[in-house]
């Protein structure tokens, strides 16, 4: 009886559908037409956003609002070229692809892409004008900024959804890949190491013995006894750098000692970065795709310039990648053996002692890993976390003071509040009370507030007198409620390069002329200076060439990590998010750094990005196989 009722119900539904189609035969066609029109309108909006000059124009017809508005609109967008047609076609095709795949808009991706779009326009404004004036200067600017936000919103949403579907489709099509070991797969580690080495060697050889910077030279001077030791530059890094320099100096000369450190970080980098791609291959990702990561490390000029730069950041980034690899092994196996714990402990300690902010990235990741694991594995990781914390605190608070190593200056972590105070004083001098003036004067010297530079905190931070900050914290907190806009502006101005892909600053320069302090050490250029000029031109080009410039843009890697986290969260791969935690914490540390766009502060995240992209693909595929097994 039940089956008969179901049969009659199906017949009635079919008849109703047939009648509906007879009365409205155009409904599917109308929907398709409306979808095409909407996709075209959104594509046009996106193209307009991409061609916006992001300038503020006053207009040439002050006597006529209509003519003035049209004139401003004419100046707002760049002139016509073929690129806008190609962009229109590409964006329209992507939107149509998404509309076919999605029956409805994904709210999570919609909100996420809007956040990125708004951040992008805000950061562009602060980069160009040191304020949000592009958005709020007048009603015309507000309309233009909303147009740009909408256009970028469309593009970002379409790209993210497109990537999501491509991942899904790719996993389904390659659910059972053919197993045939090629030469590349057999010797991937050796080939990867060799390719990266080949990519970096020209940089360290043509600019022999290398390029110096104030921080690296100070570390050498500390090791050589020419300057007092300070924890501001990690003593472990100083010892490695100084030992290699001294060894090379004794073997041949100072030049060779300087070069020896460059060679050291080149070889370790080639090994660790190729190992990170080898780990992805071990997880089942085709070697040809892993090879793209090798090529990224080998031939992106960013890495070559850091290889020839005597400074602590590249080696620190390498150890951070090694620490992430050790966590990856534990997450894949879902357990932590004794060897895993020892490797995790060694890499974690290395990361926290090679840069002062390393502790902030490592401890949260270890804590989450401890919570996620069970049984003995949890106890082992907990032991690693506690050991890392106890050793770090003991060295920083007991060992270093006993050895006469100067502590890290308080001002190192206070770039944001110091910048906020300075901006407040400059923008609202009339609202500064007598008490606030006295406190600021005792901490900095009130006149030093006018040295404020929106994109670097050193002019203000350097004026800190070492006074007690208790009273300063009180007035800083209360001043926020009077003018929160100044505080927010100071923060965005000092971090826009990390919040969005709007600015490039490799910072690891090619040194064409050595400092006098370097000459006093016995350092000099061996080869023709034109070779250094040649490398310097590549360095400049890498920050300006279309497409290539984004490889050295810190905000791009921030967005990639945020997108990867979003993809994992969307698929509910919560445990996989643990591997992203060190990179996420590194980005948060960058937001408090003294420079607005220095990629060297975000170098651990940049170096981990290829590994994390592969990790997300692996997580998606593992989840897909798990569902297949349950269904079977």
C-alpha positions in Angstrom: 0.0 0.0 0.0 2.8 2.3 0.8 4.6 1.7 -2.5 1.3 2.3 -4.4 0.8 5.6 -2.6 4.4 6.6 -3.4 3.8 5.7 -7.0 0.7 7.9 -7.2 2.5 10.7 -5.5 5.4 10.5 -8.1 2.8 10.6 -10.9 1.1 13.7 -9.4 4.5 15.4 -9.0 5.4 14.7 -12.6 2.1 16.0 -13.8 2.5 19.2 -11.7 6.0 19.7 -13.0 4.8 19.2 -16.6 1.9 21.7 -16.1 4.3 24.2 -14.6 6.7 23.9 -17.5 3.8 24.3 -19.9 2.7 27.5 -18.3 6.3 28.8 -17.8 8.5 27.1 -20.4 10.9 30.0 -20.3 11.8 29.7 -16.5 15.1 27.8 -16.9 16.1 30.0 -19.8 15.2 33.1 -17.8 17.3 32.0 -14.9 20.3 31.3 -17.1 19.9 34.7 -18.8 19.7 36.5 -15.5 22.7 34.6 -14.2 24.7 35.6 -17.3 23.7 39.2 -16.9 24.6 39.2 -13.2 28.0 37.6 -14.0 28.7 40.2 -16.6 27.8 43.1 -14.3 29.9 41.7 -11.6 32.8 41.1 -14.0 32.6 44.8 -15.2 32.7 45.9 -11.6 35.7 43.8 -10.9 37.5 45.2 -14.0 36.8 48.8 -12.9 38.2 48.0 -9.5 41.4 46.6 -11.0 41.8 49.7 -13.2 41.3 52.2 -10.4 44.3 54.5 -9.9 43.7 54.9 -6.2 44.3 58.6 -6.3 42.2 61.5 -5.1 41.2 64.0 -7.7 39.5 67.3 -7.1 38.0 67.7 -10.6 38.4 70.6 -13.0 34.9 72.1 -12.9 34.2 73.5 -9.4 31.2 75.5 -10.7 29.3 72.4 -11.9 28.8 69.4 -9.7 27.9 67.2 -12.7 30.9 68.2 -14.8 33.2 68.0 -11.8 31.9 64.5 -10.9 32.4 63.3 -14.5 35.9 64.8 -14.6 36.9 63.1 -11.4 35.4 59.8 -12.7 37.5 60.2 -15.9 40.7 60.6 -13.8 39.9 57.8 -11.4 40.5 55.0 -13.8 43.6 54.1 -15.9 43.4 54.5 -19.7 42.1 51.8 -22.0 44.2 48.8 -23.1 43.6 45.2 -24.1 44.2 44.0 -20.5 40.7 45.1 -19.4 39.1 42.9 -22.1 41.1 39.9 -21.2 40.3 40.4 -17.5 36.6 40.8 -18.3 36.6 37.5 -20.2 38.6 35.7 -17.5 36.5 36.9 -14.6 33.3 36.2 -16.4 34.4 32.7 -17.2 35.4 32.1 -13.6 32.1 33.4 -12.3 30.2 31.2 -14.8 32.2 28.2 -13.6 31.3 29.0 -10.0 27.6 29.5 -10.8 27.5 26.0 -12.4 29.2 24.4 -9.5 27.3 26.2 -6.7 23.6 26.0 -6.3 23.8 28.9 -3.8 26.3 31.4 -2.5 28.6 30.1 0.3 28.1 32.6 3.2 31.4 31.7 4.9 33.5 32.3 1.8 31.4 35.5 1.1 32.2 37.0 4.5 35.8 35.9 4.3 36.3 37.4 0.8 34.6 40.7 1.8 37.0 41.0 4.8 40.0 40.6 2.5 38.6 43.0 0.0 37.9 45.7 2.6 41.4 45.1 4.0 43.0 45.5 0.6 41.3 48.9 -0.1 42.1 50.2 3.4 45.7 49.1 3.2 46.1 50.7 -0.3 44.8 54.0 1.2 47.2 53.9 4.1 50.2 53.0 1.9 49.5 55.9 -0.4 48.2 58.6 2.0 49.1 57.3 5.5 45.4 57.5 6.3 41.9 56.3 5.2 41.4 59.5 3.1 40.9 57.5 -0.1 37.7 56.0 1.5 36.3 58.9 3.4 37.6 62.2 1.9 34.2 63.0 0.4 31.0 61.3 -0.9 32.7 60.7 -4.3 35.6 58.9 -2.7 33.2 56.8 -0.6 31.4 55.7 -3.7 34.6 54.8 -5.5 36.0 52.9 -2.5 32.7 50.9 -2.3 33.0 50.2 -6.0 36.6 48.9 -5.5 35.7 46.9 -2.4 32.8 45.3 -4.4 35.0 44.5 -7.4 37.8 42.9 -5.3 35.1 41.1 -3.3 33.8 39.5 -6.5 37.3 38.5 -7.6 38.5 37.1 -4.3 35.2 35.1 -3.8 35.4 33.6 -7.3 39.1 32.7 -6.9 38.6 31.0 -3.5 35.5 29.1 -4.6 37.3 28.1 -7.8 40.3 26.8 -5.9 37.9 24.9 -3.5 36.1 23.2 -6.4 39.4 22.5 -8.3 40.7 20.8 -5.2 37.5 18.7 -4.9 37.6 17.7 -8.6 41.3 17.0 -8.6 41.0 14.7 -5.6 38.1 12.8 -7.2 39.9 12.4 -10.5 43.2 11.3 -8.9 41.7 9.2 -6.0 43.7 6.2 -7.2 46.9 7.5 -8.9 49.0 5.1 -10.9 52.0 3.8 -9.0 55.0 4.1 -11.2 58.2 5.4 -9.7 60.1 7.7 -12.0 63.7 8.9 -11.8 62.5 12.2 -10.2 60.5 10.3 -7.5 63.5 8.0 -6.7 66.0 10.8 -6.3 63.7 13.7 -5.3 65.7 14.8 -2.3 69.0 14.9 -4.1 67.5 16.6 -7.1 65.7 19.2 -5.0 68.8 19.9 -3.0 70.9 20.3 -6.1 68.4 22.6 -7.9 68.1 25.0 -4.9 71.9 25.0 -4.5 72.3 25.8 -8.2 69.7 28.6 -7.8 71.5 30.2 -4.8 75.2 29.7 -5.6 75.4 32.5 -8.2 74.1 35.0 -5.6 76.8 34.1 -3.0 79.6 33.6 -5.5 79.1 36.7 -7.7 78.8 39.0 -4.7 81.6 37.2 -2.8 82.1 37.5 0.2 78.5 38.7 0.7 76.5 41.6 1.9 76.4 42.9 5.5 73.8 44.7 7.5 73.9 46.6 10.8 72.3 43.8 12.8 74.6 41.1 11.5 77.7 43.2 11.9 76.8 44.0 15.5 76.5 40.3 16.1 80.0 39.7 14.7 81.3 42.5 16.8 79.7 41.0 19.9 81.4 37.6 19.2 84.7 39.3 18.6 84.5 41.2 21.8 84.1 44.6 20.1 80.6 45.2 21.5 78.7 44.0 24.6 76.7 40.9 24.3 72.9 41.5 24.2 69.9 39.2 24.1 68.4 41.6 21.6 70.3 39.6 19.0 70.0 35.9 20.0 73.4 34.7 21.3 72.9 31.3 19.7 72.7 33.0 16.3 75.7 35.2 17.2 77.7 32.1 18.2 77.0 30.4 14.9 77.7 33.4 12.8 80.9 34.4 14.8 82.3 30.8 14.9 82.0 30.4 11.1 83.5 33.9 10.5 86.4 33.1 12.9 87.0 29.7 11.3 87.2 31.1 7.8 89.4 34.0 9.0 91.9 31.6 10.4 91.8 29.3 7.4 92.2 31.9 4.8 91.0 35.5 5.5 88.1 37.6 6.8 86.4 37.5 3.4 86.3 33.7 3.5 84.9 33.8 7.0 82.1 36.1 5.9 81.4 33.8 2.9 81.5 30.7 5.0 78.3 31.8 6.9 76.6 32.5 3.5 77.6 29.0 2.3 76.4 27.5 5.6 72.9 29.0 5.3 72.8 28.1 1.6 73.5 24.4 2.2 71.2 24.1 5.2 68.5 26.0 3.3 68.8 23.7 0.2 68.6 20.6 2.5 65.7 21.8 4.7 63.5 23.3 1.9 64.0 20.2 -0.3 63.2 18.0 2.7 59.9 19.9 3.1 58.9 19.1 -0.4 60.1 15.5 0.0 57.7 15.2 2.9 54.8 16.1 0.6 55.9 13.5 -1.9 55.9 10.9 0.9 52.3 11.9 1.6 51.3 10.9 -1.9 51.5 14.3 -3.7 53.0 13.8 -7.2 56.7 14.7 -7.4 56.1 17.0 -10.4 53.9 19.2 -8.2 56.4 19.1 -5.3 59.0 20.3 -7.9 57.1 23.6 -8.2 58.0 24.2 -4.5 61.7 23.4 -5.3 61.6 25.9 -8.2 60.0 28.5 -5.9 62.9 28.3 -3.4 65.6 28.0 -6.1 64.7 30.8 -8.5 62.7 33.4 -6.6 65.3 36.2 -6.2 64.1 36.7 -2.6 65.9 33.6 -1.5 69.1 34.3 -3.4 69.4 37.7 -1.8 69.0 36.3 1.7 71.5 33.5 1.0 74.2 36.2 0.4 73.1 38.4 3.3 74.9 37.9 6.7 72.0 38.1 9.0 70.0 35.8 11.4 66.6 35.7 9.6 67.2 33.1 6.9 68.6 30.4 9.2 65.8 31.1 11.7 63.2 30.5 8.9 64.9 27.3 8.0 64.7 25.9 11.6 61.1 27.0 11.8 60.3 24.9 8.6 62.2 22.0 10.2 60.0 22.4 13.3 56.9 22.4 11.2 58.1 19.2 9.5 58.5 17.5 12.8 54.9 18.5 13.8 53.7 17.2 10.4 55.1 13.8 11.0 53.3 13.6 14.3 50.0 14.8 12.9 50.2 12.2 10.0 50.9 9.3 12.3 48.5 10.7 15.0 51.1 9.7 17.6 54.4 10.9 19.0 57.2 8.4 19.5 60.4 9.0 21.4 62.3 9.9 18.2 59.5 12.3 17.2 59.6 13.9 20.6 63.4 14.4 20.5 63.2 15.9 17.0 60.3 18.2 18.0 62.2 19.3 21.1 65.4 20.0 19.2 63.7 22.0 16.5 61.5 23.9 19.0 64.5 24.9 21.1 66.3 26.0 18.0 63.4 28.1 16.9 63.0 29.9 20.2 66.7 30.6 20.6 67.4 31.8 17.1 64.9 34.7 17.3 63.4 36.3 20.3 59.8 36.1 19.0 60.1 32.4 18.1 58.7 31.5 21.5 55.4 33.1 20.6 55.0 30.9 17.5 56.1 27.6 19.0 54.3 27.4 22.3 50.7 27.8 21.1 51.4 25.1 18.4 52.8 22.7 21.0 49.9 23.4 23.3 47.3 22.6 20.7 49.2 19.5 19.6 49.3 18.3 23.3 45.5 18.8 23.6 44.8 16.9 20.3 47.0 13.8 21.1 46.1 11.0 23.5 47.9 8.7 25.9 51.7 8.6 25.9 51.9 10.8 22.8 50.2 13.6 24.7 52.6 13.1 27.6 55.6 13.3 25.3 54.5 16.5 23.6 53.6 18.0 26.9 57.1 17.2 28.1 58.5 18.9 25.0 56.4 22.0 25.6 57.3 22.3 29.2 61.0 21.6 28.5 61.0 24.3 25.8 59.4 26.8 28.1 61.6 26.0 31.1 64.8 26.0 29.2 63.9 29.2 27.5 63.0 31.0 30.8 66.0 29.6 32.6 68.4 30.8 29.9 66.8 34.2 29.5 66.4 35.0 33.2 69.2 33.1 34.8 72.0 32.1 32.4 72.2 35.3 30.3 72.2 37.7 33.3 74.9 35.6 35.0 77.1 35.8 31.9 76.6 39.5 31.6 74.4 39.3 28.5 72.2 42.4 28.4 68.4 41.8 28.5 66.1 42.5 25.6 65.1 46.1 25.7 61.5 46.7 26.9 60.8 48.9 23.9 61.3 46.1 21.4 57.7 44.8 21.9 56.0 48.2 22.2 56.1 49.6 18.7 52.3 49.7 18.4 51.5 51.7 21.6 54.5 54.0 21.1 53.3 54.8 17.5 49.7 55.3 18.7 50.8 57.8 21.3 52.9 59.7 18.8 50.1 59.9 16.3 47.7 61.0 18.9 50.0 63.8 20.0 50.5 65.0 16.4 46.9 64.8 15.3 45.3 66.0 18.6 47.9 68.1 20.3 45.2 70.4 21.8 43.6 67.5 23.6 46.8 66.4 25.4 46.4 67.2 29.1 49.2 68.6 31.3 49.5 65.3 33.1 49.6 63.3 29.9 52.3 65.7 28.6 54.4 65.1 31.7 54.2 61.4 31.6 55.1 61.3 27.8 57.9 63.6 28.5 59.3 61.4 31.3 59.1 58.3 29.1 60.3 59.7 25.7 60.8 63.4 25.8 57.7 65.1 24.5 59.4 66.7 21.5 60.5 63.3 20.2 56.8 62.5 19.4 57.2 64.8 16.4 59.8 62.4 15.0 56.9 60.1 14.2 57.2 58.1 11.0 54.0 56.2 10.1 55.8 53.1 8.6 58.7 52.6 11.0 58.7 52.9 14.8 62.4 53.3 15.3 62.4 57.2 15.5 59.9 57.1 18.4 60.9 53.8 19.9 64.6 54.9 19.9 63.7 57.8 22.1 62.4 55.7 25.0 64.5 56.6 28.1 64.0 53.3 30.0 61.6 54.9 32.5 58.9 52.9 34.3 55.9 52.4 32.1 53.2 52.0 34.7 51.8 55.5 34.4 52.3 55.5 30.7 50.1 52.5 30.3 47.3 54.3 32.2 47.3 57.4 30.0 47.8 55.3 26.8 44.6 53.4 27.8 42.6 56.5 28.6 43.7 58.4 25.5 42.3 55.7 23.3 38.8 56.5 24.3 39.2 60.1 23.3 40.5 59.4 19.8 40.3 55.7 18.9 40.6 56.7 15.2 44.2 57.8 15.7 45.1 54.6 17.5 43.6 52.5 14.7 45.3 54.5 12.0 48.7 54.2 13.7 48.2 50.4 13.9 47.2 50.0 10.2 50.0 52.3 9.0 52.5 50.2 10.8 51.2 46.8 9.5 49.5 47.4 6.1 52.2 45.4 4.4 51.3 42.3 6.4 47.6 42.7 6.2 47.3 42.9 2.4 49.5 42.4 -0.6 50.2 46.1 -1.2 53.9 46.6 -0.5 57.3 44.9 -1.1 60.4 45.2 1.0 62.9 42.4 0.6 65.4 44.3 2.8 68.2 41.7 2.1 70.0 44.1 -0.2 73.0 43.6 -2.5 75.8 45.7 -0.8 77.7 47.6 -3.5 79.8 49.5 -1.0 81.0 48.1 2.3 80.7 50.0 5.6 84.0 51.3 7.2 83.4 48.8 10.0 83.5 46.0 7.5 86.7 47.3 5.9 88.2 47.4 9.4 87.4 43.7 9.7 89.3 43.0 6.5 86.3 42.7 4.2 86.4 43.9 0.6 84.8 43.1 -2.8 86.9 40.5 -4.6 85.2 40.6 -8.1 84.3 43.4 -10.4 81.7 45.7 -8.8 79.6 45.4 -11.9 78.6 41.8 -10.8 77.1 43.3 -7.7 75.3 45.9 -9.8 73.9 43.1 -11.9 72.5 41.3 -8.9 71.2 44.6 -7.5 69.2 45.1 -10.7 67.6 41.7 -10.4 66.8 42.5 -6.8 65.0 45.7 -7.9 63.2 44.0 -10.7 61.9 41.2 -8.4 60.0 43.9 -6.5 58.5 45.6 -9.6 57.9 43.1 -12.4 54.3 42.1 -12.8 53.4 38.7 -11.1 57.0 38.2 -9.9 56.7 41.1 -7.4 54.0 39.3 -5.4 56.5 36.6 -4.6 58.3 39.1 -2.3 55.1 40.7 -0.9 54.5 39.6 2.7 50.8 40.4 2.6 50.4 37.8 -0.2 51.6 35.0 2.1 49.3 36.3 4.9 46.4 35.9 2.5 47.5 32.5 1.4 47.7 31.2 5.0 44.3 32.8 5.8 42.8 31.1 2.8 44.3 27.7 3.7 42.9 28.1 7.2 39.5 29.0 5.7 39.6 25.9 3.4 40.5 23.6 6.3 37.8 25.1 8.6 35.2 24.8 5.8 35.9 21.1 5.5 36.1 20.7 9.2 39.7 19.5 9.1 40.2 21.0 12.6 43.3 18.9 13.5 45.0 19.9 10.3 44.8 23.6 11.4 47.4 22.9 14.1 50.2 22.8 11.5 49.3 26.4 10.4 49.5 27.8 13.9 53.3 28.7 13.9 52.8 30.6 10.6 49.6 32.3 11.9 51.4 33.3 15.1 54.4 34.6 13.1 52.0 36.8 11.1 50.5 38.2 14.4 54.1 38.9 15.6 54.7 40.8 12.3 51.8 43.1 13.1 53.7 44.3 16.1 57.0 44.6 14.3 58.8 48.0 13.8 58.4 48.1 10.0 55.2 48.2 7.9 56.2 45.7 5.2 59.6 43.9 5.9 59.3 40.4 4.5 62.2 39.3 6.7 60.0 39.3 9.8 57.5 37.0 7.9 60.2 34.8 6.4 59.2 31.7 8.5 55.7 31.9 7.1 57.0 32.5 3.5 59.3 29.5 3.8 56.5 27.2 5.2 53.9 28.2 2.6 54.7 25.6 -0.1 54.6 22.9 2.6 51.3 24.1 4.0 49.7 24.3 0.6 50.5 20.6 0.1 49.4 19.8 3.6 45.9 21.2 2.9 45.7 19.1 -0.3 46.7 16.1 1.7 44.1 16.8 4.4 41.3 17.2 1.8 42.4 13.9 0.1 42.6 12.0 3.4 39.1 13.2 4.3 37.8 12.1 0.9 39.3 8.6 1.3 37.9 8.3 4.9 34.4 9.0 3.5 34.8 6.5 0.8 35.8 3.8 3.3 32.8 4.6 5.5 30.4 4.5 2.6 31.9 1.2 1.4 
